[in-house]
Amino acid sequence: MERFRRYGWGPARTVPRLSIHEVIEGYAATMPSAIAAEHRGNQITYGELERHADRLAARLVRHGVRPGHNVALVVRRGIPMLVGILAILKTGAAYVPQDAKMVRTPALRHILNTAGTKVVLTQSDAPVEIPAGNVGIDIDAVMAERTDVPGPRIGSEPERACYVLFTSGTTGTPNGVAVTHANVANLLLTQPGDLGIRPGTVVGQILNIAFDMAAWEILGCLTHGGTLLIRGDDISETARKVNVLIATPTILSRIDPDACERIRTVAVAGEPCPRPLAERWAHRSTFYNGCGPTETTIVNTMQLYRPGAELLTIGKPTPNNTVYILDEQRNPLPIGEVGEMWAGGDCVSAGYLANPELNAERYAPDPFLGGGKMMFRTRDLGRWTHEGELEHFGRTDDQVKVRGFRVELDSVSAVLESVPDCVRAATVKLDDRSLVSFVQPATVDSDLARKAVADALPYYCVPDAVHGIDALPLTCRGKIDKAQLLSLARAEGGAAA
C-alpha cells in the first residue's frame, strides 16, 4: 500500500480560485495590444477579444442566459469561435461546442435537448438549422457592431461548469459531460499541463472544437497570454509556424518534424502513441505523452518522454490528481499487475447530463481520498512499473475474443508500429476467428509486419492480413476511424474471396 499511495498520488499544488474567463480578462487588462489569435491572416488582440466578448455576453444576458445555464456554440473554426467561448463564460454559463461543418441536425437536436439550451451562437457563413425552442445569435453580426457595451460581472465560482462536451458513448448516443472551471484550471494552470505557454508563445489550434483536447489548445493558450494560431485547411502549414502543438498521435504522424523548426513542445493524447513517433519528435522538442478521457478533464496523467528512454508510458498523475489500478472488486492490485485504471482528485468532472444510470456506473465515491470526493472508472487498462510510471494497455472495450482467446487490439498494433518504416498501425476484429491490420504508409512490408506479430505474440493475435495504406482514416476528432477500417477490411476480404 505504501507504493500504491506514493505512485498513485500526483503532487499537491495550489491553483488560483478563479474562473477561466477571469484569467483571460487579466491579460486583456494588462496587455490589451498583444495578439490573442490569428486565422488566415486576420488577427485579434486581447483588448479587442475582450470588447467583442463583452458585447456578445450582454446580448446573451438580454436573451435570458444566466449563471449555470448552457449555451450552444455551433461555429466554424476561426476568431468568432473564441469570442463566443469567452462571451458565454462571462455570463456564468457553460459553452456546448459543435463544429458547424460536421454536426448533423438530428445529433444537434439531441445535444441541445440534453444540455437544456435556449440560445445557440452561430455564424453567417455557417448556417445551422436551429431546432425549435432555441434562439439563434449570429456572432459575426454582433462583432460588426461598433458600440462598446460593458459585459456582465459574474462572481467567480470555480465549481460551475465551464464547458459541456458530448462523447460518442458506447451505445452511439452522445453523452454530455459537464467539466468545471476548477477541473480545467487544475490542468492548465499547473505544470506540466501548462506546457510552458507564456506571453509570446504561439500555440497551434488544429483540433475539432467538439473534442476536449481543443480546450487544451484554446484555453491553455489564452490563460497564459499566448497567441493562438488557428489553422486553415493545411495542418502541416500551421505546425511549421507554432511553438506548441497539441495533437492526437494519428494527426502528429502526418506532420514532418524536420519541417517544424519553431516547435519546442509537443503533447499527444486521445489514443495510444507509437514509441517510434515519440522518439522522432522527442529528438527535437519537449514531448509529453498523456492520457485521460473527457470525464477526467482532457488528461490526468503525463510523461515527459526523453529520447532513448526504456519505456514510453503515460507517466504519472498530474497535480492534485490520483490514479488507482484496481481489480473487479475495486481493490488495489500489486505493483506490476494489470488492472483497470480509476481516476480521482481534482480532475474528476461533474458528471453526465440527464443520465443518472451512467453516472452510477462510471462515477463512485473515492474510498482512498474520502471527504466526499468522487473517482471515475476510465475503462483503461494499465499497470505501475516498479519505477512508478503507468504503462497503458488499451481499453477494456478494445479487448476482443478471437478463437476463444482474449486479444488486446492495441497490443497487436504496437508490435506492427515497431516494424521498419511503419508510422501508424491499427487492428480490427473481422469475425470470431480473424483479425485484420492496416499499416501506414502503404510501402511497409506487409509480410514482415505479419511475421513481427507472429514472433512477438501468441498465434491467435496474428492478423490474417496486413494491408498497407497511404494514410489511416480519421474521425472528426483526429483519431483512427476503426469503423471505416472495418468496412475496408470486409471489402478487402470480399475481393480476396
N, C-alpha and C positions, 0 to 999 in steps of 0.2 A: 504493500500500500504506500510505502514511502516514495517509491519511484512513480507510482500511479499519480500521486499528487505533484511530485516535482516536475514530471514531464507534462502532465495534463493541464497545469495552470499557467496561463500567459502572464507576463509581467504586469504588475499593478501600475497604472498611470493615471494622472489627473487629467480630466478632459473638461474644457470650458463648458459651463452650463448655459449654452447659447443655442438658439435655433440656427439652422444652416443659413437662412437668408440674412440673419443679423451679422454673421461673419462676413458675408459678401458685401453688405451695406457698409461695413467698416472700411473696406478697400475703396468703395465708391466715395467715401468721405475723405480719405487720406491721400488717394492717388487718382482723382477723377479723370485725368487725361491719359492714364495708362490704357493700353489696348486690351480689352477683355476678350474679344473674339474676332476672328476673320473667317469669311466664307466667300469663295470665288471673287476675291479682290475687294470685297466690301468689309469694312471694319466698324466696330462699335467700341467706344471707351467705357470704362466703368461708370463714369458720370452719366453718359447717355443711356447705358443699360438701366441705371437706377431711375432716371426720369421716365423712360418709356414704361418700365415695370410699375412705377407709382401710378401713372395714368391708367394703365390697364387694371391694376389692383382696385383702384377707385371705381372703375366700371363694373368689376366683378361684385364689389360690395353693393352697388346700386341694384344689381340683379339678385341680391339676396344671399350671396356667398358669405358664410360665417365660419369662425374657427371650428374645426372638427369636421367640416364638410369635405367632399371630394369633388374635384373639378377635372373633367377630361381634357386632355391636351392631344389633339389629333392633327398632327402637323408633318410637314416635310422637314428634312434636315436643313438648318440654317439659323441665322441670327434671331428671327422671330421665335424660334423654339426656346431660346434662352430667356427672352423677355417673358414668354408665357410661364415658364417654370418659376422665375423669380416673382412674378406678379401673383401667382397662385399662392406661393409660400407666404408672401406678405399679408395675405388675408387670413392666415392661420389655417388654411385648407391644405389638403394633400393633392399633389398632381397625379393624374392617372394617364400615363403616356402611351400613345399608339402612333405608329408610322402610317401616315395617310396613304402612302403608296401601297402598303401591304395589307392593312386591315380590311376585312370584308364586312358588309353590313350586318349579317346575322351574328358574327362574332362581336362586333361593336355593340349591337343591341344587348347581348348577354353581359358584356363588360359594364355598360352603363347602368343596366338594371342591378347588377350585383353590387356595384360601387355606390348606387343611390345618387348618381349625379343629377344635377339640374341645369348645369351650364357646360357647354363644350366650346373650347377655344379652337378655332380653325384658321385657315389662311385662304386668301383669294385665289391663289394658284394651286390649291389642293382641295378642290371641292369634295365635301363629305356629306353623305345623306344622314342628316341628324334625326335620330328616332324621336317620335312624339314624346312630349314631356320635358324636352331639353331645349334650352335657348342657345343659339349659336352666336359667338362673338368672333369677328374677324380681327386677328392680331395686327395684320398689315394696315387695316383701316385705322385702328387706334394709334399705331406708330406714326401714321401720316399726319395726325393732328399736331398742332404746334403749341398748344397751351400746356403749361406746366400745372399739374394737379397734384397736391400732396397725397401721398399714399396713406393707407391705414397704418396706425401704430398699434400693433398687437403685442401684448406681453409675451415674453419668452416662456414657452412650455415645451421643453425638450422631449417630454413623453408623448407629445402629439404626433400624429402620423405626418411624415414628410412626403412620401410617395406610396402609391399602391401599384404593384406590378402583378401582371397576370401570367402565371406559369402555365405550361401546356397541360400539366396534370396527367396522371397515369390513365385516366379514362378518356382523354382527349378534350374534356371540358375545361376551359381555363379557370384556374383558381386565383382569386385576388389575394395578395399578401400585403398587409399593411406594415410598412417599415418606418420607424420613428426617427425624429431628428437626433435623439440620443444614440440610436443604433448607428446612424450614418456618421455622426461626429466622432464616435469611438474609433471608427476605421480611418476616416480622412484626416483627423486632427492629431493622430499619434503616428510614431514610426513603427513599422516600415510602411504602413498604408498610405502615408502622405507622399511617398515616392520621391521625396526631396524637392517637391514643387515649391517654387518661391516666385516673387515678382520677377518678371522677365523670362521665366521658363515657358517654352512653347510646348503645349500638350496636344496630341492628336485626338480628334473626335471622329472615329471611324465606325462605331458600332450603332446598331439599331436602338433608337430611343426606348423601345419597349423591353430591352434587355437590361438587366440590373447593372452590368458592367459599364453601360453608358453613363450611369450616375457616377461611377468612379471617375470617368473621364471628365464629365461636365462639372459636377460639384467639387470633385477633387481639385480641379484647376482653379475654379472661381473662388473657393475658400482659401486659396493661398496667393491670390493676386496674379496668377499666371495668365498667359494668353492662349485661348483655345483655338486651334486651327481646325475648322470644320471641313471635312473632306467634300470633294465633288464626286465625280464618277470613278476616279482613279485613286484607290487606297495607297498604292505604292508612291504616287506623287506626293501625297500628304506625308507619308512616313519619311520621305527624304528631307522634309523641312522641319521636323519636330525634334524636341529634346527628350520627351517622354512618350512612350507608346504603350497602350493597354490593348490587349487583343486576346482572342482565343488562339490556341496553338494552330488550328487549321488555317485561320487567316494569316497568322505570322508565317506559316510555311510557304506562303505565296509571295513573300517580300524578301528581297535580296539584302542581307545585312551589309554587304560591301558597298551598297549604294546609299547607305544611311549613315553618313559620317557625323551628322549632328546628334543622333540619338545617344543618350547617355544612360537612360533607364528604360527597361522593358519589363512589363508584368503580364503574365498569362494566367488564365483560369478558365473555368467553364467546361473543360474536358481534359482527359489525361494528356500530358505533354510528352512527346518523344524525347528521349535523352539527347540524340544527335542534334535536334533542333535547339535545345537548351545550350548545348555545347557550342554550337555555331554563334549564337547571339551573346553568350557569356564571355566570349573572347574579346568582344568589342564594346560591351555595355554592362551595367549592373543589371543582373537578370533575376527576377523573382518568379517563382512558381507558386501559385496559390490555389486554394480550394475552398469551396463553400457554396451551398445553394442560396437562392434568393432569400429563403427564410432565415438565414444567418447573416444577412447583410453583406452581400457581394462575395467576400472571402473572410474566413475566420482562422485560416492558417496560411503562413507564407514561409517559403525557403529562399534565402539568398544563395543562389547556385553559383558555385565557382568552377571555372574550367578544370576538368580532370578530377572532380570530386568523385568519391567512391559510389555514391548513390544520388539519383535525382529523387527527392522526396517532396512532400507538400509542406515540410518544415514543422513549425511549432505553432501553438495558439498565438494569435495576435493579442495585443494588450487588453487586459480586463476580460479575457475570454478563456474558456476551458474546453477541452476535448476529452471524451471518455471512450475507451474501447470496451464494449460490453458484450456479454453473451445474450442469448434469447430471453433470459430471465432478468436482464439489466444488471447483472453482477459484473464487477470489474474482472477482466481477463489478465492473466500474467503477461508481463512484458515479453514481446516476441510472438504472441499468439494473435491470429487474425480474428477480428470480430467486427461488429457494427459500430460506426462512429456516431456518438451523440455529442451535440454541441451545447455548451452552457455559457453563462456570462452575459455581458452587455451587448453581444451580437444578436441575441435571440429576439426575433421580431415580434410584433404584436399579434400575429396570427392571421388565419384566413378569414375573409369576409363571408358572412352568411353561410358558414359551413361548420357547425359545431361537431359533427361526426368526424370530419377530417382533423379538426383541431385536437379532438380527444385521442385520435390515432397517432398524431405526429408530435404533439407537444405534451410534456408531462412535468410535474413538479420535480425540481432538481434536488435529489437527496444528498448530493455531495456539497452543494453550496448552501442549501436551506434558505431560510429567510424569505420564503415566498417566491424565490427565483424559479424560472422555468428552464427546461432543456428541450432540445429539438432532435428528433430522430432523422438523421441525414440520409439514411439508406446507403451510405458509402461504406465500403469495406476497407479496413486498414489495420495496421499494427505498429507498435512502437519498436523502433530499433533500440539497441542497447545504448546508443548514444543520445537517445531522447528525441528522435525525429520520427515523423509519421510517414510510413510507406502507404501508398494508396493502391488498392486492388480493385478499382472499379465500383460499380453499384450493385446492390443486391438484385435490382431489376435488370441488370445486364448479365446476370448468370442464366445460362440455358442448360437444358438437358439434351445431350446428344448420345445416342446409343445407350441410354440409361445412365450416363455419367454427367456430372455437373462440370460445365465449362465456363470459364470467365472469358468473354469475348475480347475484352481489352488486353488480357494476357497474351492472347494469340497475336493481336495487332502489335503489341510491344515487341515481340520477337521479330515480326516482319520489319519493323522500323529499324532493327539493328542490321539489316541486310544492306550491303553497299549500294549507295545511290538512292535508297528509299527515303523519301522526305516525310511521307504520311501514309498510314495504313488504316483500314477498317475491316471488320469481320462481321458477317451476319449469319444467322441460322436460316438455312434454306428449308430444311424439314427435320424430322426427328433423327435422321441418320447422317446429315451432312451440313458442313459449313462452307461458306464461300467468302474469300477475302479479296480486297481491292488494294492495290499499291499505287502510290503516286511518286514519280511520274510513270508514264507508260513504258519507258525504256528499262525499268527494273526487270531483272532476270526472274521470271515467274517460277521456273524450275528450281532455281537456287533459293528463292524465297520459301517455297513449299518444303524444301529439304531442311532449311533452317528451323522451321517449326517442328519437323519430324525429329530433328536432333535434340531439341530443347524441351519438348512437351510430350505427354503420352499420345498414343496413336489416335485416340478419339478427338484430340484437339487439332489434328492436321486437316486443313481445309481441302475439300475435294478439288477446288480450283482456285488459282490466284490470278486475278485479272489486272493487267496494267491499265492505268487511266491517267490522262494528262493532268486532271485536277479533280479531286474528290468534290462531289456536290455539297453545297452548303444550305443550311436552313437560313431563315431570315435573321437569326441571331448569331450567325457565323460559326455554327457547329456543324460537324459532319451530318449530312442528311441520310440517316440509315434507312429510312423508309424508301427513299429513292434508290439507294443501293440494292435493297432487297428486290425492288422491281427490275433493276438491271440484271441482278443475279438470276431471277426467274426467266428473263428474256434470253440471257446467255445460255441457260440450261435448255430452253426450248430450241434454240438454234443448234446447240450441240446434238440434241436428240434427232 
